[in-house]
Amino acid sequence: MSDEDEEADEPAVELGEGTDVEGAPLARVSHRLHYGIEHSEVVRREGDTVIRTPDGPRELGDVLEETDETYFETRNALEEAVEAVVGTGPVPTAED
């Protein structure tokens, strides 16, 4: 086995020793959709997905119930609508 093979077996980024954060990042969920998309279609496809928020994990469908948007032209429009409800900031972990 060459040195290059050994280096490839190691992770590119070391992960910390901590508690996993519950929920998926909003960007990961929003990338799974195609735009323009109706509010109801986002809820149908991803509404039960738990996302990370500064106040802890929440279902995307519950967050979207608090918006007045009926259509998302772009991924950025969806993310802005969600962030208007949940805010932005650090996501708490069990150690916080």
N, C-alpha and C positions, 0 to 999 in steps of 0.2 A: 504494500500500500504506500503510495507516495504522500509527501507532505500536503499536496494540494487536496488529495482525497480526505485526509484527516481534518483539514480546515473546513471542508464543505460539510462535514458531519456536525460541526458546532453551530449553534444558532447565530444568526447575523446580529441580533440584538438580545442582550441578556434581559430576562424578565425579572421583575422584583419579587420579593417574598411577601406577598400580602394577600388580603382577602380579595376574591374576585368581585367585580362590580356587577350588580344585577342589571339586566337590560342590555339592549343593543344601542350603539351610537346612532343618533338620528341620521347622520350621513350614510351609514350602511343601509338603513331602511329606505331612505329616499332614493338611493342609487338603484334599488331593485325595481323601481317603477318607471313607466314611460310617460312623457309629458307632451302636451296638455292632457290633464286627467281630471275627472270630476271628483269632488269631495266624496261622494258616495262610493265611487270605485276604489279610492284609497282606503276607505273604511272597510269595504268588502274584502280587499286583498290583504291589507296589513293592519286592520283595526285592532286585532288581538295581540299584536306584537308589543312587547314591553320595551320602552325606550328609556334611556338614562336622562334624568333631568337634575337640576341643582337641588330639587326638593326630594329626590329619590325616584325610584322607578315608577313609571305610569304607562298604562296602555295607550297606544297612539289614538285609538278610537275615542277614548275619553277626553284626550287633549283636543282632538278635532271638534268635539261637540261644543267646545267653548269658543270656536271661531265662527265668523260670519261668512267665510269664504265658501263659494260653491264650486270653484274651478281653479286649478293650479296650472298656469301656463308653463311654468318652469320648475325645476327641482328647487331652485333658490326661493321661489314663491312659496312652496310648501314648507321649506325649512324656516322661512321668515314668519309664516303664520304660526307654526308650532312654537318658535322661540318667543313670539309675542305673548303666548299663553304661559309658557313654563319659565321664561327668562333664559339667561345665559350665565355661565359661571362654572366653577368646579363642581364635579359630581362627587357626592359624599361616598366614603367607603365605611366599612364597619369599624375601622380604626379611627375615623374622624371624630 
